[in-house]
Amino acid sequence: MNKNSIFGWASFILTLLGIVLILLGVLKYPDYAIGFSVVGVGFIAIGWAFNALKGRI
């Protein structure tokens, strides 16, 4: 695996974790949905940054 594929897999996993956290907060823990959503959006943003780094490092 080279650097680009590692960044690709990392961005995919982080985005997937972000979506799971948002859905977990909305569906299972509605009292804490805002906190779960903020953390999920943070994971998606980090995954987006990793995807943007792909090919530049």
matplotlib code that plots the C-alpha trace (Angstrom):
import matplotlib.pyplot as plt

x = [0.0, 1.3, 0.6, -2.4, -4.2, -3.6, -5.1, -8.0, -8.8, -8.4, -10.7, -13.3, -13.1, -13.4, -16.3, -18.0, -17.5, -18.9, -22.0, -22.4, -22.0, -24.6, -27.1, -26.4, -27.2, -30.3, -31.8, -30.6, -29.7, -32.0, -31.2, -27.5, -28.1, -26.5, -23.2, -23.1, -23.8, -21.1, -18.5, -19.8, -19.4, -15.9, -15.0, -16.4, -14.4, -11.2, -11.9, -12.5, -9.1, -7.4, -9.0, -7.8, -4.2, -4.3, -1.8, -0.1, 2.1]
y = [0.0, 3.4, 6.8, 7.6, 4.3, 4.8, 8.3, 7.0, 4.2, 6.6, 9.1, 6.4, 5.0, 8.4, 9.4, 6.1, 6.6, 10.1, 8.9, 6.1, 8.5, 10.9, 8.1, 6.6, 9.9, 10.5, 7.0, 5.5, 8.4, 11.4, 13.2, 13.5, 13.9, 17.3, 16.1, 13.0, 15.1, 17.6, 14.8, 13.0, 16.2, 16.6, 13.0, 13.8, 17.0, 15.2, 12.5, 15.3, 16.8, 13.4, 13.0, 16.5, 15.5, 12.4, 13.0, 16.0, 14.3]
z = [0.0, -0.9, 0.7, -1.5, -0.8, 3.0, 2.8, 0.8, 3.3, 6.2, 4.7, 3.9, 7.5, 9.1, 6.9, 7.7, 11.4, 11.2, 9.5, 12.1, 15.0, 13.5, 13.0, 16.4, 18.0, 16.0, 16.3, 19.6, 21.9, 20.9, 24.2, 23.1, 19.4, 19.2, 20.8, 18.6, 15.5, 16.3, 16.8, 13.6, 11.5, 12.9, 11.8, 8.4, 8.2, 9.1, 6.5, 3.9, 4.8, 4.4, 1.0, 0.0, 1.1, -1.1, -3.9, -2.4, 0.2]

ax = plt.figure().add_subplot(projection="3d")
ax.plot(x, y, z, "-o")
ax.set_aspect("equal")
plt.show()
